[in-house]
Amino acid sequence: MAINDTRFKRIPWIFFDLDDTIWNFSANSALALRRLYEISPILRKLFKSIDEFIDIYHEHNAKMWLLYSRGEVTTAQLKIERWRRTLATRQFEVLTAVCEELDRNYLDILARCEAKFENIDTLLQSLSRHALLAVLSNGFLTTQYNKLRYSGLDRYITRMIVSEEIGINKPDKRLFDYAIAETGATHPYIYIGDNGETDILGALKAGWHAIWVNPSGSRLPMTKEQMEENGIDPQLLLAEVNEIKDVESVIFKFLDF
């Protein structure tokens, strides 16, 4: 549906998740982990191959991020424990300093990796002619800013809000409320993300419209009926698209650009 009410003719805000939405985290993380393995004697000693190391790291990293999204671990704990648990699989007595060095090197390499989604610059440039663009991201403050800076995507982004800044993670409604207060955004609030739980259900629960970038064809954690039973309006989900470049037509139609 198009927004034709004159109240909405002021410049709107459009909020994006960062990783795997507008910044190609999956590709860049794979590059960064491979480079980290190549420069880290301890990783080459403990793991017989790059692929073995990456598989084990992903397993423990995913578990730690799940705990982080639930507020059950701190940023510092996540950064240390994902490496401690990875190395511990090889019966290695892990020193905190070793984990800190691995994490620091990985994040530095990661932010500088250059893999991009197809036509992402074209999309953001087009949208920025009509709206103010913001990033609302779970993650580490310095790393997230560096990703935007080194990729050049920062030229399109007016405001960046990272969970570490305020100690609240998506899908907590308070983070979405904070984004509104910080930017002065007015209805309709639009959020675009790739994670069905933290991004999409988080936005819907906060009363925002959402566009789901879902190349893998995943299912939302709630059915339409379950959403309605929990007081969530499923019609706030504007669309589900295969690629980030496909959101332009949805937004242009919805906001009547």
LINGI-V336359 format. One record per run of one state. SS is the DSSP state (alpha for helix, beta for strand, coil for the rest). FROM is the first residue (numbers start at 1). TO is the last residue. Records with the same first field share a line. If there is no record, write none. Layout:
# LINGI-V336359
SS=FROM-TO  FROM-TO
This chain:
# LINGI-V336359
coil=1-5  10-11  17-18  20-22  24-24  40-40  47-49  70-74  89-95  113-119  129-130  138-140  152-152  167-172  184-189  194-195  206-208  214-223  230-233  242-243  256-257
alpha=6-9  25-39  41-46  50-69  75-88  96-112  120-128  141-151  153-156  163-166  173-183  196-205  224-229  234-236  244-255
beta=12-16  19-19  23-23  131-137  157-162  190-193  209-213  237-241
